[in-house]
Amino acid sequence: MKSKPDGHGRTSLDRLNEKDSVLFLNSRSSLFPFEDAFLDDSHGDQSLSSGLSSPTRCQNGERVERYSRKVFVGGLPPDIDEGYAFLLFQEESSVQALIDACLEEDGKLYLCVSSPTIKDKPVQIRPWNLSDSDFVMDGSQPLDPRKTIFVGGVPRPLRAVELAMIMDRLYGGVCYAGIDTDPELKYPKGAGRVAFSNQQSYIAAISARFVQLQHNDIDKR
């Protein structure tokens, strides 16, 4: 798996390295506050269906960011730390350059990484699309904090639309779901909010106390 060179013999990954510095780290919905004490980390995979290779959009002549500057990397060679890491970028455009350097297979992005013991191992690159942080299921219903629940321990790959569908299937009446993201990097913090349109669904959800979030490879209580 190799990216294609440009007219100067450089691959998109070469251009990425020239443009931005990268930091490896192991380790909101904007409408509602959250508490860090409930946050949790999870690294399940999911299919990427948000048009990853489309260019950064412009609105009224101004550039609109599409991705978080924090990117999850999974499946690293075993002699590279814990097998996963996060990339932190200074510019959102560098995330797009990273995506362009990847190959897509079964809806997932991969990039070849070498270590002292393994050469060209495909590792998964999982960017977070900012549009996946919020989903309005019923726009005719006003968001009522008195019918809104906090959901802790949300797997980080889970999108707002998927959280909404799961909760609506279980309790009905979902009008909005949001994934809490940190204000600087806009990356999921492992929690979310779900607003219901009626008191019955709200009571049913909080009475359950726990929910089993099941979607693709994700299965978490």
N, C-alpha and C positions, 0 to 999 in steps of 0.2 A: 504494500500500500504506500504509494508515493505521490506527492503532489506534483502537478505539472509546472515546469519552469517557465518564466516569462521571457521576454525578448533579450534580457540581459543574463540569462542562464540562472536566475534566482527562482527558487520555489516560493510559494506564498508563505511557507513557514519561515524561510530565510528573511522575507520582508517583515514578517511579524517580529522576529528576533531583533531586527535592526531598529524597529520603530518603538518598541516598548520593553520595559523591564518586567520580569515575571518573578513572583514570590510564591514558593510552595509552602502551604500550611496544612498540617493535619488539624485537624482540629484539636411594611406593616400594613395586614391590610391597612391602608391608610385611613379607613373610615372608623376604625375602632382601636382603642388602646390594647395593650397586651402586657402580660407578666412573664418575665424571663424564667421564673421558677418552674413554669410548666413546659418549657421548651425542651425538645428532644431531637436527636439526630438519627437519621436513617439513610441508608444508601441503596435502596432498591432501584432497579432500572425501570425505565418506561419508554415507550415509543415516542419519538419526536414527530409531531404532526403539525408544526406551526410554520412551515415554509422556511427552513433554516437558512437556505442559501440566498434568500432575497435580500437586496441591498437595504442599507439604512434609509428610512423614509425621511422626506423633507416636508415640512408644513409651513406655509407662508414664508418660504425661503429659509427657514431655520431647520437645522438637523434635529431629528427626533430619535432618541435612543430606543433601541429595541431589546437589548439584553443587559442583564446584570454584569458588572465587571468582575464578579466572582464566578468561577467555573469549576465544577467538580470533575475530577479525573479518577477513573476507577480501573482496576485490573492491572495496576503497575507490576513490573517484575518483582518477585518476592524479596529480592535483595535491595529494593528501593523502599525503605521505611516500612509502612504498614500496608502497602498495596494500594493505597488511595491517597489523594492529596487534593488541595484546592489551589487554583491559580487565581491570583489577584492582579488585575490589569489597571494601569493608570488611565487608559482611554478605552471607551466602549467600542471604538472602531477596531481595536486590536482583537476583541472577541470575535468580530465578524471575520477578521483575517484568519484566526485560528479555525473557525468553522469552515472557511473556504479551503483550508489545508487538509481537511479531513475527508475521509471516504464514508459514504452512508451505506449501511447494510441493515435490512429489516427495520428501517426507521430509526436506527441508532448511528451515532457518529463515532468513528474510530481514527486514531492516529498512531503511527508506529513509533515506539520508544525503545531505545537500546539501553542496556545496563552492562555492568562488567561481566555478567554471566549469560545474558540473553540478548540476542540481536533482533531488532525490528519486531518487537512484540506489539500487537495491536492492543491499544488501551482505549477505553471508552471516554469520550469527551461529552459532558452533559451540561450545556449552557442553560440558563434560565431565561425564558422569554418573559419580558415584563408584562405583556398582555395576559399572561396566565395567572396573574396575581388576583384578579377580580373577575367575577362572573355574575351577571344579573339574569336570573331565570324568569322573573316576572316583573317587568318594569312598571307595571300598573300599580304595584304595591309599594307604599312608602316604607323605608327602613326604620323599624321601631326598635330602639335599644332594649325595650322591655320584652321583646320577643327574639332576642339575639343571644346565642350561646357561644361560649369559648370552647374551642377544641384543641387540647394539648397533645403533644406527641404525634403530630401529623408528619408522615414521611415526606422528606423534602422534595422528592420528584413529583408528588401529587399536585396536580393543577386545580385551580379553583373550580373549574367546570366539573372535574371528576369528583371533588368533594361535594359539590352541590348535588350531583346525580346520586351519589351514594346515600346522602342524608335524605334526599327526597324519596328515594326508593324505600327507605326504612321508616320514615316518619311522615312524609308528605308535606306539602305547604311551603317548601323552600322558595324564597324569592331572591335570595342573594347569598353568595359564598365568597369569602376572601381569604387569601393566604397572607399571613403576617410576614413582612419583609423588613430588614434593617434599613434605616433611612439613608445610609451612606452608599452601600453597595447594592441595595435593593434585592438582596438575596433572601430566600425563605429562611425563617428562623425556627421552623418546626412547629408552628401553631397556626390556627385559622379561626375564622368567625363564620357563623351561619345564621342568617336571619330568616324567620318564618313569617308567613302571612296570617297565621291564626294561632290562637292560644292553645288549642288542642295539640297541635304538632309540637309547639314549644315545650309544653308540659311533658309530652311523651319523650322528647329527646333528653330533657334534663332528668327525668325519672329513671331513664336507662343508665345514666352515670357513665357508662363506657360504650364504645361503638367499635365494631370490627371493620376496619377500612380495608377493603379488598378490591384491587384493580391491577390487572396484568400480573407483574411479578410481586406486587405489594400485597402483603397480608399482615396487618398489624392491629393490635387491640389498643 
